[in-house]
Amino acid sequence: MSAGAATVVDVALVQLLLALSLAANPLAYAGIIALGALAGMAVNFLLSRRFVFAAHGRAAHRQIVSFVLVSLSTLALRLLVAFALVRLFALPLFGWLGTLPIDAAPERLAHLGAVAVVTLYSFFAHKHVSFAGGIRALFSSKAAVRP
């Protein structure tokens, strides 16, 4: 539910901002996706900390640091996938997207595709890093398994 609420906030904000016809500028498009991700990040952290993941004895500020690092990796992956999809949708095979009665249809669909692709990574990364001891604990537990 918390990830769903965060996704709704993220997608709604990005889709609303794409209506401003800024999607043709790659920098503006990246900024719009980043704004949506930041809004979703805030909602996700607050709801996840409160209702989903146990505190694991870590202070909130330590969880925030891990959460922000994971969220930034999620944002980078989302931008990579979104721009790859925009390039894919620019191929002649997808020329029909330009005929849809929606502003910036390829960019909108690319954003939705990127959100869908990155959602599972985000959930598991936050579950196993942000709210489960942090990045150091992740690497130290891996090191302990080695012979």
C-alpha positions, 0 to 999 in steps of 0.5 A: 500500500505504501509503495502503491501510494508513492507510485500514485503520487509519482505518476500523477505528478509526472503526468500532470507536469507532462501536460505543460508540453516540456517533454520535448526538452530532455533536461526538462523531461528528466527534471519532471521525472526526478520531481515525481520520484522525489515526491514518491520517495517522501511518501514511500519513506514516511508510509513504509517506516510507519506501517511496513518495515520494522525499525530494526533498532536503527535511528530514523536518520540512518534509515533516511540515508540508506533510503535516499541512496537506494532511491537515487539508484532507483531514480537513475535506473528509472531515467535510464529506462525512460530515455531508452523507451523514448528512443525506442518509441522514436522508431518508425514502428512506433510512429502511430504513437504520435497520432494519439490525442495525448500530449507527449504520448511517447514520453508519457508511455516511457515514464509509465514503462520505466515506473513498471520496470523499476518498481520491483527493484525499488521494493526489494532494495528498500526492504533489504537495505533501507529498512534492514540494517543499511548498506553496511549491513548488506555488505557485511552479511555477504562477507560473512557468508564467504568461506 
